[in-house]
Structure formats: structure tokens, C-alpha cells
Amino acid sequence: MLISIGVIFMAYAEKVLWWMIGLFFIIWFGLLGLSWIWAKLSYNAYRYQLTEDTFRKEYGVIWKKYISIPYERIQNVDIHRGILVRILGLSNLMIQTAGYAATGLRREPEGQLPGLSKEKAEEIREELIKRARGIKPGL
């Protein structure tokens, strides 16, 4: 019985191997395509706006999240450029507000704008600092 199963397996092993390789590539390219579609949807769903009195950000494909930060709450605006981001020529803008970093388990700034060009990040940073100083007395 065991020998007959071994003979059958050996006869079809090559076909099974090619079938498994083909299935692997179909799954691989399917996941690659879904990742590309998800990245495109995420990019198109990401928006920000500097209004007269607040910084607004909207993002999310399935679950939308809206963040509105009044300029008087902004304490610091940083530009982070890790190694991969520098290689791609991009910057991440971090907007820190009063008391947000101390709440909850998340240690991220309340406002983040990832994937900006270096020039655009510096331009937005200067504008946010200018607007925050215009509202805060004594600065």
C-alpha cells in the first residue's frame, strides 16, 4: 500500500510541483496588486488644510478620521527625515500640541503629514509657526 502511494506520488510529483509554483505566483501577484490599489486609495483619501484658525487633516479609506488642531494649541512643529525617507527625498512633518503626547499609549504627535517633499515640509512648517505665533501672546 505504501509503495503504491509512493509510485503515484512520484508519477505526479512534477505536475504537482508546477501547479504549486503557479499558485504561488498567482497569489503573489494578487497580493502585490491589492497592495498597489490600497496605497492608491490611501493616497487619494489623505487631505490637509490650513484654515484661518485651525489645521485640519482628513485620512482613511474605510474609516475616515478627521483632526482639527487650533493654532493656539500648537507647541512645536518638527520635520523628521529617517534614512528611508531621505533616500526617497521626502520628509515627515510632526505637529505637537499641548498635552497630547501624555495621553494614552500612543506617543505620536497629534498632527502628522508624512511623505512631503523637503521644500513643502519646510514651507508648511514656517506657515504653521507663523500662524501659531500670531495667536499666542508674548512670542
PyMOL commands that set and color helices and strands:
alter all, ss='L'
color gray80, all
select helices_A, chain A and resi 2-44+71-73+83-87+118-135
alter helices_A, ss='H'
color red, helices_A
select strands_A, chain A and resi 47-50+54-59+65-70+74-80+90-97+111-117
alter strands_A, ss='S'
color yellow, strands_A
deselect
rebuild
show_as cartoon
